[in-house]
């Protein structure tokens, strides 16, 4: 996956704090000026402020990675937005057979999941392979009068940890909205035609 880094953003902080090798490459799109801070100096300054990887960054980083892995909606999203999403989202542990989305529920969030799940609409079942998301139907352009009521269900086909992201935050990020609308157009024939009007 890829993301965009804007002015004033920090990169490489997680690798430095966790003593892990770099997991990404960064290329400039134009001429830039930057400040390089040695890892040991960065870690010392964080330690002086009582900030460490396990206590402060690990869960946020894992949330950020899960959101980024859903490439359909994370394309061209700035890193600073990923960090905000990580702060404002929650992890949920799901067992095989648990609902990710339950028909008729009224929830103002999308679910990003890394594994496999079964989309059920009436008698029709379609296997969804993660990482991807569910919950976009009804919240971003369909059934505006019943904004988040789910006309389908999605059941986990394996145990996994999922990320729940509040739609109110996403609605304020145009690039994610554009990505979701594109995904919805793709799913129009793949999934939505199985849905019955609510």
N, C-alpha and C positions, 0 to 999 in steps of 0.2 A: 504494500500500500504506500501511498505518498501523502504528504501534507505540505502546507505552505508555512514558512516561518516569516514573521513580520518584523518591523523595526523594534528594537529593544528586547527581543525575546532571548531567553537563555536556552542553549542546546548543550547536550552532553552532561547535564547535571546528574541525571539518574545513574549513568554509568560510573561517574566519578564517586558518587556517594555509596553505591552498592559494590564497588570494585569489580564490576562486570565488564567484559569487552563490549565495544560498541555494537549495537544491533541495527544501526542505520547509517546511511551515507547522506551527506548534505552537499548540494551543489548550488552555487550562486547563479541567479538568473541575470544579474547585472553587477556592476562594480559596487563593492561594499567595504565599509570599514568595520572592524570588529576588535574586541578585546579578548585575548586568550588568557585564562587564569589556570595556572598549574593545579592538577587534581589535589595534591596535598595541601595547598594553600586554601582551595575551595572547601575541602573537608574540615580544615582547622577553623575556618570562619563559621561554618555551619555548626560545628561542635561548640564553639563559643556562644552560639545562640541557642544551644540545647536542641538542635534539629538533627535528626538522624534518619537513615533510610527506612529502617523497620518501623519506627514509630510514626513517621510523617509522610513518607513517599511511597512505600511499597504498595499499599492498597490503591492509592491514587494512580500509580503507574500501571497496575494490573487492570484497573477500570479503563484507563486511557487506551491500553493495548487492545482490550476487547472491543471497544468502540471502533478503533481504527481498523480492526480486522474485518469489520462489516464494510467492505470496500464500496458497496453500492451507495452508502450515504456518507462515507468519510473522505471521499475524493476531494482534494483541494481545500480541505478544512484547515485553518491555521492551528498551529500547536497550542496557542494560548486558549483557543476555544476547546480543544481536547482537554486541557487542564481544568477549565471551568466545568465541562461535562462530568469529568471525574469527581469533582467536588460535590456536584449536585445530583449525582446518581447513586443508586444503591445496588449492591450485590444480593442475589437471592440464590440459595442452594436448592436445586430442583432434583427430584428423584424420577426415575423412569415411570411414566404413566401420569405424572403431575401435569396440571394445566399450566401452560404459559399464558394462554388467552382462553377465557371461558365464554362461550356463547351467551350473549345477553348482558355481560358485565359492562359496567360503565366506568372506564378508567381513562385517565388523561395521561397515558404514557405509552412508550413503545418498549419492546423487550428485544434485546440483542442477545443471541445465543450462539455458542461455539459449535454445538454438536448437531444432532439430527432430531427432527420433530415431525409430527404428522398434522397436516392441515385438514380439518374436517368441516365440510359444508354439506348439510343434508346427508345423503348416502355416499357422497364422493369423498375420497381420501387421497391426498397428495403428499408425498414425502418431501420435506424441505431440508436441504443440507446446509448446515452452518459453516462458517459464521455468516449470519444474516440477521434480519430483524423481522418482527411481526408486530401488529398493532397499528400499522399506518392507515389501514382502511377505516374510514369513519372519522378520522382525526385530521386528515390533510386533504380535504377536497370532496369527500363523499358524505352523503347523509348529514348535511350541515345542520339540519333541524334536530338531529339526535347525535350530537357531535362524536361521542366516543363509544356508543353502544356497539358491541361486537356481534356481527351477524354470522359468526363462525367460531370454531374453537381450534386451538393448537395444543397438542399434547407432546410432551417430551418423549422421545424414543430412546433416551439414555439419560443417566444421571449427569448433571452438569451444573456449573455456576453461570447464571445469567445476569445481565445488567439491565436494570429498569431506569429509563430516562424520562423525566418529565417533559411533556410536549410543550408546555408554556415556555420553557427555555429554548427548545429547538425552534419554535416559531419566530424567535428573534434572531435566527442565524440564516440569512438568505441562501448561502451556499448549501447548507444541509437541506433546506426546504426544496431547492431545485433538484438535489440528488434524490430526495424522497419522491418528488413528482415524476422523475424519470423512472424510478423503480416501480411506481404505481402503473405507469404506462406499460412497462414490461409485464407486470403481473395481471394486467387487464385480461389477457387471453389465457394466461397460465392458471390463475386462481379465481379471480373475481367473477368470472362468468358462471361459476358454480353457486354463487350466492343468490339467495332468494330475497326479494325486497322486504324490508322491515316495515 
